Amino acid sequence: MSFFDSEHPPSRELLDDCVHCGFCLPTCPTYLLWGEEMDSPRGRIHLMNMVSDEEAPLDTTVAGHIDACLGCMACVTACPSGVQYDRLLEATRAQVERNVPRSLPDRLFRKLIFTLFPYPARLRVALLGAVLYQRLGLADRLRASKLFRRLPARLQSLEGLLPPVRLRDLTRRTPTGASPKGSPRRRVGMLIGCVQRVFFGEVNDATLRVLAAEGCAVSAPAQGCCGALSFHSGREAEAAGFARRLIDSFDGLDLDTIVVNVAGCGSTMKEYGSLLADDPDYAERAAAFAAKVRDVTELLAELEPVAPRHPIPGRLAYHDACHLNHAQGVNAQPRSVLRQIPGLEVMDIPEAAICCGSAGIYNLVEPEPAQELGRRKVANIATMQPDAIATANAGCLLQIRRYQEPGAVQAPLFHPVEIVDASIRGVQPFRAVQTGSERGRDRSEELFLGDQEA
């Protein structure tokens, strides 16, 4: 018997893999912050065991420890026993979402997140208010007021993570694909993302240019959310619905690879086979889809470069996005791709395995530990005095940007593919960012991009 319900509870076999050796402890962000056993991976597995064996109820106490986990999966990388903590956490979070009542403020805040962020059209409407908020100087006034300090921590975090918003972000058109010069080396589909296409559309543009320059024919069909935010938050049914719709979006396209430039999205899409394993209509299609998914740096590392790289002199701090490094095991490829650029020194950050505190919606729903981790990450970056920072996840870009406070580090932030794009086009991106908001882009270079309304 078990206090978990019968719908995909944490596997007894996987729970028994943990021998409680403690190798996970130094890599766990919440254990580093608090030193509490129940806020370590082995402690959380112990709680799962207790609920599974009816030694403890699945209640708000257990849910609190599960919610406090960032899901960074650094413990998976560190574990000598091969414990699949990722699968255990996903299963337990789904149990919590179904069976543990949340407070009204918590429910309302989570509803706000999940009715807004997975939907780019809604997000753009919301950002129209953000443009006015920033242009009229209301942001500076609010932050300087006593009222701001009285706001709930979650609302303060939501406001603090908002990047500078431009009107062009609300109206920008999403390319439908890119064509190489000559015969294509690879037929590639591309995820354009939700938050990514609204806040970081220039990363999508750079991805298309780089892939075309490297001989790839790229298709970016009309598409919705991949389900990553829902999947990592235990909203299993919702994530499955998003997954089905995304698979349908790419149906009928003859593709060798499906490219993703957001670490959290890529890790979820690679799990579609497991997510939809019980769906007779999608199980086989989902597994085939997942097998084709690659992070853009994975694909670039696989391809022998054909586009010449121009020098970019400078010191680049590379931050490992957790869902790229730990969840997908993609660690060497981004560094290899960046080190192909002449003059660029790619540096590892101290405490590289420790999460920056972004972790999907974590920095919104658990703002206090996220703030500690964000400041810790930026402080570590500051010791390196880099000319720029690169990371392969939208959430990490927003989180690190937020904590670039005076006296810490004021280096510009990039996705790695933006730097590769700048090198191919002969642009010096670090100087371009520091003098404006164009991030080194030249619209005249977008000759091979077809447009479509997002």
C-alpha positions in Angstrom: 0.0 0.0 0.0 1.0 3.6 -0.5 -0.1 7.2 0.2 0.7 8.0 -3.4 -2.2 7.5 -5.9 -2.0 4.8 -8.6 -1.2 7.2 -11.5 2.6 6.8 -12.1 3.8 6.9 -8.5 7.6 7.0 -7.9 9.0 3.7 -8.9 10.0 1.3 -6.1 12.8 0.1 -8.2 14.2 3.6 -8.7 13.7 4.5 -5.1 15.8 1.5 -4.0 18.7 2.6 -6.2 19.6 5.2 -3.7 22.1 4.0 -1.1 22.2 7.3 0.8 25.9 7.7 0.2 25.9 11.5 0.3 27.8 12.2 -2.9 24.8 14.4 -3.9 25.0 16.7 -1.0 27.8 19.1 -2.1 26.0 19.6 -5.5 22.5 20.3 -4.1 21.8 24.1 -4.1 19.2 23.9 -1.3 21.4 21.7 0.9 24.2 24.2 0.4 21.9 27.0 1.5 20.2 25.4 4.5 22.1 22.3 5.4 18.8 20.4 6.0 18.8 16.7 5.2 15.2 16.8 4.0 16.2 19.5 1.5 18.9 17.3 -0.1 18.3 14.7 -2.9 18.8 11.7 -0.6 16.5 13.4 2.0 13.8 13.9 -0.5 14.1 10.3 -1.7 13.8 9.3 2.0 10.5 11.2 2.1 9.3 9.6 -1.1 10.0 6.2 0.5 8.1 7.1 3.7 5.0 8.2 1.7 5.3 5.1 -0.5 5.5 2.8 2.6 2.6 4.7 4.4 5.1 5.9 7.0 4.3 9.6 6.3 1.3 11.2 4.6 1.6 13.1 1.4 0.9 16.5 3.0 2.0 20.1 2.9 5.2 19.3 4.8 6.4 16.8 2.2 5.1 19.0 -0.6 7.2 21.9 0.9 10.4 19.9 0.6 9.5 18.8 -2.9 8.6 22.4 -4.0 11.9 23.6 -2.5 13.9 21.4 -5.0 15.1 23.4 -8.0 15.1 20.2 -10.2 18.5 21.2 -11.4 19.6 17.5 -11.6 23.2 18.2 -10.4 22.7 15.3 -8.1 22.1 13.0 -11.1 25.5 14.0 -12.6 27.2 13.5 -9.2 25.5 10.2 -8.2 27.9 7.1 -8.4 24.9 4.8 -8.2 23.1 6.2 -11.2 20.0 7.2 -9.2 17.4 8.6 -11.6 16.3 11.4 -9.3 14.9 13.3 -12.3 12.3 10.6 -12.8 11.5 10.4 -9.1 11.1 14.1 -8.8 8.8 14.4 -11.9 6.6 11.6 -10.6 6.4 13.0 -7.1 5.7 16.5 -8.3 2.7 15.2 -10.3 1.5 13.5 -7.1 1.8 16.7 -5.2 -0.1 18.7 -7.8 -3.0 16.2 -7.8 -3.2 15.4 -4.1 -1.9 18.3 -1.9 -4.2 21.3 -1.6 -2.4 24.7 -2.0 -3.4 28.0 -0.4 -5.5 30.4 -2.4 -2.7 32.9 -3.0 -0.4 30.0 -4.2 -3.1 28.7 -6.5 -3.8 32.1 -8.0 -0.2 32.9 -8.6 0.5 29.6 -10.3 -2.6 30.1 -12.4 -1.3 33.5 -13.5 2.0 31.8 -14.5 0.5 29.0 -16.5 -2.2 31.0 -18.2 0.4 33.5 -19.4 3.9 32.3 -20.0 3.2 29.3 -22.3 1.1 31.5 -24.6 3.2 34.1 -26.6 0.1 36.0 -27.8 -1.1 36.6 -24.2 2.5 37.4 -23.1 2.8 40.1 -25.7 -0.5 41.7 -24.6 0.7 41.7 -21.0 4.0 43.2 -22.1 2.2 46.1 -23.6 1.5 47.2 -20.1 5.2 46.6 -19.2 6.3 49.0 -22.0 4.2 51.7 -20.5 5.4 50.8 -17.0 9.0 51.2 -18.0 8.7 54.1 -20.5 6.7 56.3 -18.0 9.3 55.7 -15.3 6.9 53.9 -13.1 9.4 51.0 -12.5 12.1 53.3 -11.0 9.4 55.1 -8.8 7.9 51.8 -7.6 11.3 50.3 -6.7 12.3 53.4 -4.8 9.1 53.4 -2.8 8.1 51.8 0.5 5.2 50.2 -1.3 7.5 48.0 -3.3 9.1 46.5 -0.2 5.7 45.7 1.1 4.7 43.7 -1.9 4.8 39.9 -1.6 8.2 38.4 -2.5 6.7 36.6 -5.5 5.5 39.9 -7.0 8.8 41.6 -6.3 10.5 38.7 -8.1 8.2 38.9 -11.1 8.8 42.6 -11.4 12.6 42.2 -11.0 12.9 39.6 -13.7 11.2 41.8 -16.3 13.8 42.8 -18.9 13.8 46.1 -20.7 10.9 45.7 -23.1 10.8 47.3 -26.6 7.8 47.8 -28.8 9.5 45.8 -31.5 9.4 42.8 -29.1 5.6 43.0 -29.2 5.3 43.2 -33.0 8.4 41.2 -34.2 7.7 38.6 -36.9 8.9 35.0 -36.4 10.8 33.5 -39.3 9.4 30.3 -40.7 12.8 28.9 -41.8 16.1 29.5 -43.4 17.7 28.2 -46.6 21.4 27.5 -47.1 23.5 28.4 -50.1 23.8 25.2 -52.1 22.5 21.8 -51.3 21.5 21.3 -47.6 23.7 19.1 -45.4 20.9 18.6 -42.9 17.1 19.1 -42.8 16.3 20.7 -39.5 13.1 21.6 -37.6 13.3 24.3 -35.0 11.5 25.1 -31.8 10.8 28.8 -31.6 9.6 28.7 -27.9 7.2 30.9 -25.9 9.2 33.2 -23.6 12.0 32.7 -26.1 10.2 34.2 -29.1 8.9 37.2 -27.1 11.9 38.1 -25.0 14.8 36.6 -27.0 13.6 36.7 -30.6 17.2 37.7 -31.6 18.4 34.4 -30.4 16.0 32.6 -32.8 17.2 34.9 -35.6 20.8 34.1 -34.8 20.1 30.3 -34.6 18.5 30.4 -38.1 21.4 32.4 -39.6 24.0 30.1 -38.1 22.3 26.9 -39.2 21.8 28.3 -42.7 25.5 29.3 -42.8 26.4 25.8 -41.8 24.4 24.3 -44.7 21.2 23.4 -42.9 17.7 23.8 -44.4 15.6 24.9 -41.4 11.8 24.7 -41.0 10.1 26.6 -38.1 6.4 25.7 -38.5 3.6 27.5 -36.6 3.7 26.0 -33.1 2.8 26.4 -29.5 4.5 25.6 -26.2 6.5 22.5 -25.7 5.2 21.9 -22.2 8.5 22.3 -20.3 7.2 24.7 -17.6 4.2 22.4 -17.0 6.2 19.2 -17.0 8.8 20.4 -14.6 6.1 21.7 -12.3 4.1 18.4 -12.0 1.3 19.4 -14.3 1.6 16.2 -16.2 -1.7 16.2 -18.2 -1.2 19.8 -19.3 2.4 19.0 -20.4 1.2 16.0 -22.4 -1.4 18.1 -24.2 1.3 20.6 -25.2 3.6 17.8 -26.3 0.9 16.3 -28.6 0.2 19.6 -30.2 3.9 20.3 -30.8 4.4 16.8 -32.4 1.5 17.5 -34.7 3.1 20.9 -35.7 6.1 19.1 -37.1 4.1 16.2 -38.6 4.7 15.6 -42.3 8.1 17.4 -42.4 11.0 15.3 -43.5 13.5 16.2 -40.9 16.8 14.8 -39.7 17.0 16.8 -36.5 14.8 19.0 -34.4 16.8 21.9 -32.9 16.2 23.6 -29.6 18.0 26.7 -28.3 16.4 26.6 -24.8 17.8 24.1 -22.3 14.7 23.5 -20.4 12.6 23.0 -23.5 15.2 20.6 -25.0 15.3 18.4 -21.8 11.5 18.0 -21.8 11.2 17.3 -25.6 13.8 14.6 -25.2 11.4 13.0 -22.6 8.4 13.0 -24.9 8.7 9.2 -25.3 8.2 8.7 -21.5 5.6 11.4 -21.1 3.4 9.9 -23.8 4.3 6.3 -23.3 0.7 5.4 -22.3 -0.9 7.1 -25.2 -1.6 4.6 -28.0 -2.0 7.3 -30.6 1.2 9.2 -29.8 3.6 6.8 -28.0 5.5 5.7 -31.1 5.4 9.2 -32.7 6.6 10.8 -29.4 9.6 8.4 -29.1 10.6 9.1 -32.7 10.2 12.8 -32.2 12.3 12.8 -29.0 15.1 10.8 -30.7 15.6 13.7 -33.2 15.8 16.5 -30.6 19.2 18.2 -30.3 20.3 21.4 -28.6 21.7 23.8 -31.2 25.2 23.5 -29.7 24.9 19.7 -30.0 24.1 19.9 -33.7 26.9 22.5 -34.4 29.4 20.2 -32.6 28.3 17.3 -34.8 28.8 19.3 -38.0 32.2 20.1 -39.4 32.2 23.9 -39.7 32.0 25.3 -43.2 31.3 28.9 -42.4 34.5 30.9 -41.6 34.8 32.2 -38.0 36.1 35.8 -37.6 38.0 36.6 -34.4 36.2 37.9 -31.3 38.9 38.9 -28.8 37.7 38.7 -25.2 37.1 36.7 -22.1 33.8 34.8 -22.1 32.3 33.3 -18.9 30.3 30.2 -19.9 27.5 29.3 -17.5 26.1 25.8 -17.7 22.3 25.8 -17.8 21.3 22.9 -15.5 18.8 21.4 -18.0 21.5 21.3 -20.6 24.4 20.2 -18.5 22.8 17.8 -16.0 19.5 16.9 -17.5 20.8 16.4 -21.1 24.4 15.7 -20.4 25.5 18.4 -22.9 28.6 19.9 -21.4 31.5 19.8 -23.8 29.7 20.7 -26.9 28.9 24.4 -26.2 32.5 25.0 -25.1 33.8 23.2 -28.2 31.6 25.3 -30.5 32.6 28.6 -28.8 36.3 27.7 -28.8 36.3 27.4 -32.6 36.1 31.3 -32.6 39.6 32.8 -32.9 40.7 35.0 -30.0 37.8 34.0 -27.7 38.8 32.7 -24.3 36.1 30.5 -22.9 36.2 30.3 -19.1 34.4 28.0 -16.6 32.7 29.7 -13.7 33.5 28.8 -10.1 30.9 26.5 -8.6 29.8 25.7 -12.2 27.6 22.8 -11.2 25.5 25.0 -8.8 22.2 26.3 -10.2 21.7 30.1 -10.7 18.3 29.9 -9.1 16.2 30.3 -12.3 15.0 26.6 -12.7 11.8 27.1 -14.8 9.3 28.9 -12.5 11.4 28.4 -9.4 12.6 32.0 -9.1 8.9 33.1 -9.2 7.4 30.6 -6.7 10.5 30.3 -4.4 11.9 33.8 -4.6 14.0 33.8 -1.5 16.4 30.9 -2.2 16.4 31.9 -5.9 17.7 35.3 -4.9 20.4 33.8 -2.7 21.5 31.5 -5.6 21.3 34.3 -8.2 23.5 36.5 -6.1 25.9 33.7 -5.5 26.2 32.9 -9.2 26.8 36.5 -10.1 29.4 36.9 -7.4 31.2 33.9 -8.8 31.1 35.4 -12.2 32.4 38.7 -11.0 35.6 37.0 -9.7 36.5 36.2 -13.3 36.1 39.8 -14.7 34.7 38.6 -18.0 34.0 40.7 -21.1 30.7 38.8 -21.6 28.6 35.9 -20.2 27.0 33.1 -22.3 24.4 30.6 -21.3 22.0 28.5 -23.3 18.7 29.1 -21.4 16.3 32.0 -21.4 15.6 31.7 -17.7 19.3 31.8 -16.8 19.7 34.9 -19.0 16.9 36.6 -17.1 18.1 35.5 -13.7 21.7 36.5 -14.1 20.7 39.8 -15.7 18.6 40.6 -12.7 21.4 40.2 -10.2 24.0 42.2 -12.2 23.9 44.9 -9.6 26.4 47.8 -9.1 29.6 46.4 -7.5 29.0 42.9 -8.9 29.4 42.4 -12.7 28.2 44.4 -15.6 29.1 42.1 -18.5 26.7 41.7 -21.4 24.7 38.4 -21.7 24.4 36.2 -24.7 23.2 32.9 -25.9 26.2 30.9 -27.3 24.6 30.8 -30.7 24.6 34.6 -30.8 28.3 34.7 -30.4 28.8 32.1 -33.1 26.5 34.2 -35.4 28.5 37.3 -34.7 31.8 35.5 -35.5 30.4 34.2 -38.8 29.2 37.7 -39.7 32.4 39.5 -38.5 30.5 41.5 -35.9 32.1 42.4 -32.5 29.2 41.6 -30.2 30.6 42.6 -26.8 31.1 46.3 -27.8 27.7 46.3 -29.7 25.8 45.3 -26.6 27.4 47.9 -24.3 26.5 50.8 -26.7 22.8 49.9 -27.2 20.1 47.3 -27.3 20.6 45.9 -30.7 23.0 43.1 -29.5 25.2 43.4 -32.5 22.4 42.5 -35.0 22.4 43.7 -38.6 19.0 43.2 -40.2 20.5 43.4 -43.7 22.1 40.0 -43.0 18.7 38.3 -42.6 18.5 37.6 -46.4 17.5 33.9 -46.1 14.8 34.2 -43.5 11.1 33.8 -44.4 8.6 35.6 -42.2 5.4 34.6 -40.6 3.2 36.1 -37.9 3.9 34.4 -34.6 
